[in-house]
Amino acid sequence: MSESNQLSGLPAERVVDAVQVLVRLRRSLERVETGLSLPQYQLLSMVRGGGERSARLADKLAVRKPTLTAAADALVAAGLLEREADPGDRRVVRVRITEAGLAAVRSAEEQLAAALAPLFGDAAAHLDGGGEALLDCFDALDGALNRRFAEHRARHLAAAEATRAE
């Protein structure tokens, strides 16, 4: 088991068990027919808040820019995303969700939530604090992921700045 797991004070075998549960949850989500793949759903969800630069989206999704470009191309072709020039810098291209894309995301969210609701209900019934305790765990994981992304982004920007300064 990695040093980071040992340093966190968590039992290594419990961390492995949690990873296996997360993989099984992802497989459960992949089996729900929403009309979107999970990567497409994730990309559309991230763009929903407003136009995003491709490089930033690639960072958020932890993929390389060519991978993101290919995914965005498919969603643009399907009418779910649009590309637009950044008004402040014409060299920068942003992707923006369309009305059809918003409808697709909402539909996918309803279907995914409906598919997992019974599972979450069953799990919550076995926790002190019930559903709120389960959802609090997801909120804590979301916060940890956001902090990790912010740290990664800060390191990436610092490295890019150091390279430019050389």
Secondary structure, 3 states (H helix, E strand, C coil): CCHHHHHCCCCHHHHHHHHHHHHHHHHHHHCCCCCCCHHHHHHHHHHCCCCEEHHHHHHHHCCCHHHHHHHHHHHHHCCCEEEEEECCEEEEEEEEECHHHHHHHHHHHHHHHHHHHHHHHHHHCCCCCHHHHHHHHHHHHHHHHHHHHHHHHHHHHHHHHHHHHC
